[in-house]
């Protein structure tokens, strides 16, 4: 058997005032996951925990995202996290903080 892509889920998340890259990334992953109910595993006779989820996060400072925080919110299966440069950081007028926008792609695979 081989891993096959079953689903591609996309989300966006923000941290309006705190410049917290992890918070924005977690919100992006939740946006991607919480709008779906995956039943593909049942269709191919696999348990929901058989899912392997590849999480891709785009933020301006990828090294400031805590991958463990993302893996903790996966409702099923196992996951990997890759953070890359992307998203947006928009400084406020006073120069004292920024709004961070994170983009997320969650790729769900099953071994079929």
N, C-alpha and C positions, 0 to 999 in steps of 0.2 A: 504494500500500500504506500501511498505518498500523500504528503500534505497538499490539500487543495484549498484555494481561496473560496470561501463561501459568502463572505459579506465584506463590504467596505463601508465604514461609517465615518462621517465627517462632522466635526463640531468646532465651535468657537467659544472662548471664554475670556473674561476680563478681570482685572483688578483695577478698579477705577482710581483709587487714590494711594494705594499702599506700595506700588511698584514691587509686588510679590509675584515672582514668575511661577512659583509652584502653585499658588492659589489660582492664577489665571489658567495654568495647564490642567489642573484638576477640574475646573469648571468647563474647560473645553472637552475633556474626556467624558464628563457627565453629560454634556450636551450631545455628544456623539452616541453614547450608549443608552441614555434614558428615554430616547424617542423610539426605541425598537423593542420588539419581543421576538427573539430568534427561536424559531421552532425547527430549523433545518436539521439539528442534531437528531431529534426524534424521527424525522423523515428518513434519515439514513441509519437508524438504529444505533445512535451514539448518545452517551450521557452528556449533559450540558457541561460537565467538568472536563470533558475531552477536548473542548475548544482551546486553541492556542491563539492568543491575541497579541498581535504586534502593534504597539502603540508608538506612533510617530508624532512628536510635538515640535512645533515651530514657534520660537520666541526669540527676541533680540539677544538675550544672554542665556544660551542653552545650559551653561555650566551652573546656573543658579536655580535649576529645577531639581527637586528631590524625586528621583524615579520611584523610590519606595512608596511615597505618598500616592502616586498614580496606581501602582500595583495593588495597593490596599483597597481601592474602590471597585476593582473588577468583581462583578457578582458571581462569575463562573469561570472555570478554566484557569489556565496559567498565562502569564504574559511576559513580554520583554518591552523595554522602553528605549527609544532612541530620540534624543533631543537634538534639533538642528537649528541653525540660525534662520529666523523667519518672524512672522507676526509683526507687531508694531509696538513702539513705545512713543507716547505722545507727552512731551513735557508740559507742565502747567505754566501759566503766564509768569508766575513768580519765580520759576526755576527751582522750586523746592520739592517737587515730586513729579511723578509721571503716571499716566494710565498705560497699563500693559494689556495688549491683546495677544492671546495665544491661539494658534490653530492646531487642530488635532485630526489625525486619521487613525482609526482603529481597524486593522485588518484581521478578520476572524478566519482561522483555518481549521480544518478537520483532516484527520488521517483516514482517507478513503481510497 
